[in-house]
Amino acid sequence: MSFNPKWRVLLAAGWLCCGQAPGWAQQPTPKPDAPAAKPAAPKKHSPKPVNLNTASREELMRLPGVGGKTADKIIAGRPYLSKARLVTENVVTMGLYRNLKERVFVQVTNEDAKKAAAKQVPAPVPAKK
């Protein structure tokens, strides 16, 4: 449908006067200033490396990416003979391990080594034919 140029001008004027202008013709209305959201308190990261076999839950939770559940899983899986056991025993994901490996260490005592050896499941023996 084709409009006479005069009608186009009248329609445009009517839209602008009545506030019914198309979106491209309207000026954006400024939004009222919303109160600034307070940023969450930054998590204080542990400045020195943490021993996986002796660290408390709170010390573990200071590590980046470690929350309450992960800290509990780390504590439940003790003792560790190496840092890599966090991944091989499916305690943390590889991505989290990459963030943690420079911030944790393992100090193994004789007692820890005995507990870890007892914790290991022996490999299945193949059946004889």
N, C-alpha and C positions, 0 to 999 in steps of 0.2 A: 504494500500500500504506500503510495507516494503522497506526501503532504506538500502543500504550497509553502514556499519559503516564509511567508508571513505567519503561517500557522506554527511553523517550527519555532520561530522567535517567540510567539505567544506561549507555546507550551513550555519552552525553556524558562521564560520569565515566570510562569505560573509555578513551575517546580521550585525555582529558586526562592520565590516569595513565600511559598507555603511550607518550605522546609522539606519538600518531597523530591529533592534533586537526586539524580542517580549517584551511586557511590563515588564515581570518578569526579563528580562536581562538588561533593561535600568536603568541607574542611574537617580534618580529624579533630574531635573534641578532646581537649587535654584531660588526662585522667588526674583525679585528685592525688596529691602526694600521699602515697601509702607509707605508713611508718616503716622504717627500715627494720628488716628482720635481724634479730641478733644472731650473729654467727655462733655456731656451736663452739663450745670451749675446745681449743685444740688439744688433741691427745698428746700428752707428753711422752715422747719416745725415750726409751732407755738409752742413755748416752754410752754405757759400757756393755760389752757382750754379756749374755745371760747363760748360765749353765742349765741345760735342759733337764738334768737329773736332780737338781736341787732348788730350782727357782720356785717361788711361791706363785699362786694363781695371779696375784696382783702384778708381780714382776713380768709374768708372761703376757698379761693383758696390755702392758705398756708397749709391747712390740707391735709394729705396724701390721694391720690386717688380722691380728689375733683378738678374738672376742672371748666371751665367757665359755661358749661351747668348745671352741678350739683349745682354749687353755685346759679345760677339763679333759679333753681327749689326749692332750700331751701328757698330763699328769697320770692318766690311767694307763698309758703305754710305757711308763718308765719301768726299768732303766733302759737307756739307749746306749748302744756301743759306738754310734756315729751319728752325725747330723742327718746323713742321708736316710737313716731309718725312719725319719718322719714321713718320707714319701713312700718308701718300700713297704711300710706297715699301714699305708693309707690313712695316716693321721692328718696330713695337710696335702693340699694340691701342689703340683709342681710350680705353678705361678706364685703361690704364697711362699713356697720354699725358696724360690729365687730371691724374694725380698728378705727372708729371714736368715739365710745362710751366712751372711756377714755379721749378723747381730747375735748369733747364738754359738755356743760351743758345748762340747761334751767332755766331762772329766769322769773317767771311769775308775771306780775303786774295785778291789778284788771282790767285795760283796756284790757290787753291781754286775760284774762279769758273771758271777755264779747265778744270780737271779735271771740275767738275760739268757744264759745257756739253758736254764730250766724252762724258761718261757718259750723257747724255740720249739716248733713242732718238727719232729723228725720227718724226713722225706719218706714217701710211701715206698714200700718194697714191692718190686714187680712179682707177680704170681708165677710160680714155676709150672711148666706144662707137664 
